[in-house]
Each structure stands twice: as structure tokens, then as C-alpha cells.
């Protein structure tokens, strides 16, 4: 079975730096904890990939296209096929006063959002802060172990998996002609992250599922009951 751009698949993978065999990320929660790369904010388990359209690095989805469901493969990716070569123009020095104005105390390893680009503080010396907007793995050759767990064919399942990938956890999904009807229950917290995730979900759905051209989202809300104090 050959895969193509636009196909929805779920994969498991683990990545190491080729230079020192250092584990950098994995979808396996236990392996992440054992390898010291566990993050509470990360989602573990099989990850959704829309081949050629999602944010998966080029070298990975190009290899996935030549794999079968259930196949496990180990691949080596050059920087150009992974997170790119390092760009020295993305490394610059900022006065520490710029941070103080924002009540920020910079330290090595600190990550910042600079006009939508994530940068990392590399050093803090003599009132100057060196920041690097390169991806932390830029310039690195990587080794990936990847397995295709499943391929998703039904439109309802594609919508559900895409919604789940943005933590929307839909109560129900129905396809009515070219419209996806998505119901989101009260168990999903409607905070600021929710509205960002919902907007991104809608734009990705209309981009990635050509059979659909409209999304109808029904949201449920309930009044939060105040807890009575017990004496």
C-alpha cells in the first residue's frame, strides 16, 4: 500500500541526535521519562500526521509515504531534511534592559516569543543577553525510529482525530454533505487556549480535508456552581 500527500495516518516515533545518540523526543511516555525528555505539557501516544500538509518535517513524511501500516523503520535525516541548517543571522544580542522593562529576568535556556518566533536565551553577560532564534535542533543530523500505527480513511474519523489533536475532544462528529458538524461538550474547558485551538482546528480541517468546505461547531456551556463551605 502506497501513501500519498493528504493521507491521514497515526505514527509513533523516537528521535535521537546522530552525533551523540542523545534522545531528543519520543511519543512513548515511558521512554521519555526513562530518557529524561519527559514534558508534562506534551501529548504522548500515536500522533496524527497529514502527509505533506501538517507540520511534520519534510524528511519524515517523505519516508512515511513509502511505508506500510504496521511497518517499523529507522531512518537518518540530514539537517536540510530535518530542522534546517543553522543561520547565524538568527543569533543576536539584546540589552538586558529590554527584559527588565518587561519584568523578565533572563537566564540561559529561557525561551521567548519574539514576533511569533521562539528564541532561546544562550547567555547573559555584562548587561547583554544573547538569544538564538534557530530551532534547538537546527544543524543536527537526526535518527528517527518511526512506525505507522494506522491509516484513517473515513471523513468522520479524520475530523475527530484532527479535533483530538487540538485537545477539543468532540462529543460527536457528523458529516452532512460537505459540512462537518462537530459538537463539543461541557467537559472541555472553554478557556483562551480553547478558542485558539478551535480556530486552528477549523483552518486545518478546511485545508486538509478536501471533501469538506464548511464546519458547524456546536458548543455546550453550563453555569459553574459555587461550592458551599462546610463548617
Secondary structure, DSSP 8 states (H G I E B T S, - for coil): ----TT-EEEEEEEEEETTT--EEEES-HHHHHHTT---TTS--S-EEEETTTSS--HHHHHHHTT--TT-EEEEEE-GGGTT----GGGEEEEEHHHHHTTT----TT-EEEETTEEEEEEEEETTEEEEE-S-TTTT--EEEEEEEEEEE-SHHHHHHHHHHHTT---SEEEEETTEEEEEE-TTS--SHHHHHHHHHHHHHHHHH-TT--EEEEEE------------
